[in-house]
Amino acid sequence: MVGAFVGAFGLLMLSAFTSVLAGAPVTTKRELVNAAYQAGVGECLNWEKPDLSDAQKVDCSAAHKFEVTGTADITAAYPKEAPFPDAAAWEKIAQDNCAQAATTYMSGKLDPKGKYGVSTLNPDETRWSSGYRQLRCGLQVTAPSGAALPSYGSAKTQDQSNVYDPGVCVALAENNTVGDPVECAKPHAFEIVGVVQHPEGPFVAPEQQDKVMSEQCATIAADYTGGADLKAKKLLVTWDTRAEESWAVGSRKANCKIGAIPEGTNLVAWEGSVRNPNGAPLTTSNPPQTTSVKAQDEPTGAPLHSESNGQQSSEAGKPSDSDKPDKPSSSTPTTSTENR
């Protein structure tokens, strides 16, 4: 079950992802689960099963879904007789115990609008009832739905800019918002065509970023599409800008993308890719995040931002404030994100 709920802690936009690690009756499974419970600061974890029963430690250079930033024992606040927390309580626990740990781990340079969200790995109801109160705090890259996306390399050394790789398409979700990565053959809001790296230096105002992005994205889009007539296809070039708080911690990358011409203020879904089939192969620093993930129940996203809509700013993946939590489960992770 995916629950999208939003938490905030000071300047840190907290992604109160809570993965409830399931116990396992089989010894081999229990060993894998225990690897996650025993992970130390700086170690990375990966899993495939929704209940995290196959979670195990991996090298942070490899694909992973969780990087441990700290541990917490909440016994004092939640003694053995305390009931199993609901979603709101888990959010508060994450805020109280993991937000500062993430900031400290990142030496005070965690991008509040970047690709990493603060997360926790929590005990399931069985362990909770036995008195287990150990948490693993961590950082995670998530889609707007809260579904985990693969991350490569330690968050300490990665650019935190909230960008997708060229060739990724993102869904059009409910309420005129941007959803998760999907196959480009399916209806989607945008196709990512490139990434612009802004230079070092003082923060550049959004209006000036617009000017830079307009020029560079036009060139990038022409190269990506082979000079296709986008207007004839009822498409246009659009882009993202970076917020000052992101700029301050070094996030200087922003996406160029192509979307359908909006109907008034509403985004329009379209199908297929505009990439030139005879163009050069796409190159990315890591495997592109093109895997479709579960559609979100309460989507988040950003408005269209382009030359034809210059008054609207776009911060890719900025969440809506209307997200509501689902009830937690003892066997399935509940997730949320602020950063996608």
N, C-alpha and C positions, 0 to 999 in steps of 0.2 A: 504494500500500500504506500502510495506516495502522498505525503502531506506537505503542502507548501505554506510554511508560516515564517514570518519575518521577525527578526530581533535586531535591536540596536544597542550598542554599548558605547557611549561617548561618541568619539569621532569614528570609531570602528563600526562598520556596518556588519553585523554579525550574522553569519549563515548558521542558523541553529540546526544543522543537520544532526540527527541522532540515529546512529545505526545500532540496533539492538542485536548483539551477538547471541546467536542461538546455541544452546547446549546440544550435545550429540551423544547418543547412546553407544556409538561405535568408537572404539579406541582410536583408530586412525583419524577419524573426524575430530575427536576431542583434542588431539595433539595439534591439529591445524588451527582450531579455534583458540587454543591456549597460546599459540604463537602471537595472535593478535592481542590477547589480553596481556601478554608479557612484553610487548614491543616497547622499546625505550625511546627517549627523545632523539630525534634525527633519523629514526628508522622509518621505512616505508612499507606499506601493506597493499596487497592486491587481492581481489576475489572476483568470482564470476557468478556465484549463486546469490539469489536475492536475499537469503537469510544470513549471508556471510559465513556459512558453515565451512567454507573452504578457504577462508582468509588465511594468508600466510605472509611472512616477511619476504621482501624482494629488494634487490639493489635499487636505490632511488633513480639510477640512470635508466632503468627499465620502466615499462608502463606500470603505473600504480594508481591507486584511488584514494590513498590516505597517507599523509606524512605526519608523524607524531611530533607535537610541539611541547608536550608536557603530560604529566599525570596528576590526578587529583583524587583524594580520598574524602568523600562527603559523609562519612560516618557521623561526625559531630552534628551535622544538620539533619541527617536522616538516619537515626538509630535503627536497630534491627526490626523494631515493631512498626516502623513507618510504612505506609502503603506505597505501592509501586507508583511512581510519578506519572501524571498525565502529560499531554503534549506541552501545555503551558508551563508546567513545572520543569520539564526537561529543558525547555528554552531558558528559563531562569537559571537553572543549574549550569547550563553552558555559558551563559553570560557571566555568571559569578565566578566560574572556575576556569574558563578556557579563553576568554577574550584577551585578558592581559598576558596569558601564556603565549598566545600567538604573536602579540605585539613584541614581547620580549624576545621571542625566538627569531623574529625578523629584524631585530635591532631597532625597533621603532619605525620601520619602513614597510608596513603592510598597507598596500593600496586598498582603501575602503571601497573603491569601485572597480577593482581589478578582478582577475580571473579566479583568485583564491578566496574561498570562504572558510570561516572558522567552523569546525565540526567537532563532534564528540562520538566516541564509541562507548556505549553504555551496556551494563549487564542486562540480561533478559530477566523475566519475572522469576524464573526458577533460581537463578543466582541471587537475585535481589532478596527473595524470601529466606535464603540461607544466610543473609547478612553481608553479602559481597557489595562493596560500595566504591570500588576502584573505577575510575574513568580514564580513558585515553583522549587527550585533547589533540586536535590536529588541523591541518589545512587540506583543502580538497578543491578540485575543479569540478563544477557542476553545471549542467544545462539549466535553462529556466525552470524546468519541471522539478529540479532537484536531483535528477538522475546523475550518477557519477560519470564523469568523462575521464579518460586516461590522461595522466600527467607524466611528464618525462623530466628527470632531473630534480634536484632539491629546489624547493621554493626559494631558498636563500640565494640561489644563483640564477634564477630564471627571471626574464622580463615578465612583469605582472600585468602588462597591458591586456585588456579584455578584448582579444581579437580571435577570429577564426582564420584557418588557412585558406588560401585561394582554392576554389573548387567546391567549397562547402556551401550547401543551401540550407536555409533556416525556415522553419514553418511559419505560416500565418496562423496565429492562435486566436482565441476568443477575445472580444473587447478591443479589437484593433491593435493587438500586441504581437510581438515576435516570439516564436516558440523555439523548439529544440531543433538540432540538425536533422534533416531528412534527406532521402534520396532526391536528386534534382528532377527525376521523372515525376515525382509527386507534387501536388500543389504546394507552393512555398511563397514566402514574402520576398526574400532576397537571395541572390547568388553572390557569394564573396568572390571578388575578382583580384584583390591584391591588398597589400599592407604598405602603408606609408610610415616611415620612421622620421619623426620630427627631430631636429638637432638638439644638442644640449644647450642650456642657457635658461634665462628667465622665462616664466610662464607666458605663453602666447595667447592673447585673448581669443575667444571663440570666433569673433568676426574675422580675425586674421587667419586663424586655422581654416576657416571656411574658404578663404581665398587660396591658400596653399593646397588644400584638399581638392578644390574644384579643378585646379590646373593639373595636379598630379594624377588625380583619379580619371580625368578625361584621357590622358595618355595611357594609363594602365588599362583602362577599359577597352581602348582601341586595340592595344596589343593582345589582350585576352580574347577578344571577339573576332580578331582579324579584320577590324574596321567595319563591323556590321552596322547597318542602319537601325539603331535602336528605336528611333522615333517611329519608324514604320512598323515595328513590332509592338508599339505602345509600351516601350520600356524607357527607363532613364537611369542615369548614373547618380548614385547617392553615396553618402559617406558618414563616418562618425567623427566626433571630436573628443578630446580628452579634457576632463575636469581639472581644476587647479590642484585639488588634493591628490589626484593621480599623478599629475606632472611633478609634484613636489617629491615623490618617492621614486621617480625615474621612469614612470610609464609614459612613453612617448610614441607608441605605435597606435595606429588607427586604421580601420578597414575601409577600403573602397568596395562598393557593392552595386549591384544592378537590381532594380525592382520595377514593378509595373507602375505606370502612371496612376496616381491615386484618384479615387473618385471623391472629390471634395477633400475631406480630411481622413478618409478611410483608405487603408492599404488594400491592395487588390492581389489576390493569389494568382500565380501563373505556373505553368508547367514547362519542363524541359530545361536544358542548359544552353547558354549563349556562347560557350567556349568554342573557339576555333578548333575543329577536330584535327586540323593540320598544323596546329601550333606546337611550340616546343613543350616537352613534358613539364608538368608543374614540379617545382622544387620547394620543399619545406624542410625546416630544421628537424621536425619530428613527423612520424606518420600522421597524416591529416585526420582530424576528428570528423569523420563523415558518417559514422555509425548512427543509424536512427535510434532514438531512445523513446521511451514511453511518453505519449502525449500528456501534457500537464492538464490537470483539472481546472486550475485557476492560473492562467498564463501571466507572464511578465514580459516586458519588452520595451521598445522605444519607438517614438514617432519617426516618420520619414524625414530625411534631412537631405536636401539637394538644392541645386541652383533654382529649380522651379518652386522651391518651398523654403526659401531662405530664412524665414522668420522662425522656423522650428528647429530646435536643437536636438541632437541625437546622441545619447550616451548608450552605446550598445549594451543591451541586456539590463538596463536599469529597471529594477523591480517595481511593480505596482504596490501601493500601500494597502491594497484590499485583500491580500492573501489571507486565507483562513486555514488553521491547522486541521488535519484529519486526526482522528483518535489513533494513539499509538498501538502497536501490536507487539506481542512478545516474540513473534517468530519472523517478522518481516521488518526491514528497516523503514523508518520514516525519515524523509529528507526534505530539506528546504535550502534555498540559496538566496543570497543578496547580490551575487556577482555575475549572473548570466541571465 
